[in-house]
Every structure is written in C-alpha cells, then in structure tokens.
Amino acid sequence: MTCRHVTTDHNEIRLWIQTHHGAPARITPPARTGDAQLCIDFLGLSTPNLEHLGWQDWFTAFDAQSLALSYPDTAPSRGPGMWELVHRPHTR
C-alpha cells in the first residue's frame, strides 16, 4: 500500500515538480472546445496542445481551480509515480 501526500503549498509543489524534472504546463483542447487543463510535463513534450507556463501563471490557475497535488510518498529516485491534481476539500 502506497501512502499519499496531498498539498497546496506552492513551495512544496514547486520543489517536488522540479525534483522530478517536471515543468508546469496546461493542455488546451483542440479547436478550443473546452477549458484548458493544468498538468505537469515530466516528459519534455512539444505537442500542439501542450503549453508550458511560468510558475506564477500556473499557481494562479491552480488556486483559482481549488486544486491540490496528490503524490506518493516515495524516494525521488523512483520517479514521480502516480501523481494527480485533485480538487481541494471544502473547508469552513
């Protein structure tokens, strides 16, 4: 069983992404049929629908969409593993 860590801390997220050789990005649907989706590019892809973003733009969208990063508690040498951007739980 893999333990998961969920965070919204920008510094922690940036460090985790950079440690795993990723870059902030978003995917825009073809023909602009929907909203762009935030993602992390770990492969250095250069595809027509993938746009790399600066950290400030990425975190602005991340917060506006009430997202959090969920990732496995594994050693960095094992790669990023099964990470995902998830909706933050509503708090009062």
Summary of the structure (lengths in Angstrom):
residues: 92
radius of gyration: 13.6
end to end distance: 31.0
largest distance: 41.0
contacts: 200
relative contact order: 0.26
helix: 28%
strand: 29%
